[in-house]
Amino acid sequence: MSAATEMMKNMPMSDTSIMSQMDMTAMANVIDACSACMQACMMCADSMAGMEGMGKCAALCANCADMCDTMMRMMLRPMGMERDSMVAMLEACIAMCRVCRDECSTHMQMSETAAMCATACDACMTACQDMLTAMRNV
């Protein structure tokens, strides 16, 4: 059981929170995937920042890390969750991860860090999409 799953069991939920009706496993998966993606993106951004011609990749990775960190922190505040803003955040996280993944995929042959980042972005997109699906089924 992940740390996020353990935390989710103890989170206070208001009766009006959409998350009080949500699949806790999907929520924990988003938290875990966002954390892993944020870390991979920061490592990639740092690695690419020092390489000639890799400024775009470094900037996209840093932006993706920020997006994933924000998404993760939002998921950790179930009392303040509201459906429309959660949908928008999940969709934005998916979009940012897609852009970052696509950029890092072009550098996978030259950098293990870029390959790791692209893989983490894919996993984060999947977790966010699964959460969107779960929300639409409530």
N, C-alpha and C positions, 0 to 999 in steps of 0.2 A: 504494500500500500504506500502510495507516495505521500510526501509531507503535505501536499496540497489537499489530498483526499482527507487526511487527518484533520487539517484546519477546517475544511468545509463542514465536517460533522459538528464543530463547535461554534460556527458562525451564527450570530443572532440574525434572525430574519423577521422583518415586519410582515404582518398579514397582507399588506398591500404590495409588497415587493414581488416583482415578476419572478424573481429567483426563488421565492418560497415554493413555486410550482415547478421549478426546473430540475433537470437531471443533474445531480451533484457530480456524477462521474464525468459528464461532458464539461462541466465547469472546471473540475480539477484538471482535466486534460488540457483545457485552454491555458490555465495557469502554468502548468508544467511545460507545455509547448512554447508559450511566450517567454518563459524564463530561459529555456534552452536556446531559443532563437535569438533573444537579446544578447546572450553571452557569445554565441557564434558570430553574430553580426559585429559586435564590438571587437572581437579578436580579428575578424577579417578587415574591418575598417582600419584598425591599427596596423595590420600587416600591409595593406594596400597603400596606406597614406605615404609610406616611404618609397614607393616604387614609381618610376617614371611612367607617366601616362595613366595612372590609376586613380586619379583624383575623383572621377565620377563614381567609380566603384566604392571608394572609401566613403564618399558622401552619402551614397545610397544605403550603404551598410549602417552608417551612423544614424541615418533617418529611420531605418527599419528597426534598429535597436531601441530608439526612442519610442517608436510606435508600439512595439511589443511590450516594453516596460510600462507604458501608459495603459495598454489593454490589460496587462496582468494586474496592475494596481487597481484598476476599475473593477475587475472581477473579485477582488478581495474586499470590496465594499458593497455587499449585497443589500444593505438597508437603503442605499441611495440609487439602486438600479431602476431604470425606467426603460420600457421596451424599445421605443423609437431611438433613444440614444445608444442603447446596447446594440441594436441592429446596425446603426451607422458606424459605431466603433468596430464591430466585428468585420463589416464590409471594408472599412478603411484599412484594417490590419491585413486582411486578405490581399487587398490591392497593393499595399506597400511590400508585403512579403513576395508577391508575384514579381514586382519590378526588381526587387533585390535579387531574388532567385534567378531571374532571367539574366541580369548583369553578371552575377557570380558564375553562372553556368558557362559563360563565354571564357572564363579564366580558370576553369577546373583543371585543365591539363597542366597549367603552370603553377598551380597553388593548391595544396591540400586544404588550406584554410578556406579558400573560395568554395571548394567542393563541400566542405563541412557546412559552410554557411548556406549554400543552395539546398542541401538536404534538410537543414533545420528550418529553413523558410518553407519548404514543402510540408513538413510535419506541422508547422504552425498553421498554414493555410488549411490543412485537413481538419485540425482540431477546431479552428474557428468556423469552418463550414459545417462541421458536425453540430456545433453549438447553435448555429443559425437554424439548422434543420430541427433540432430539439425544441427551440423556441417557437418555431412555426407549428409544431405539433401540440403545443399546450393550449 
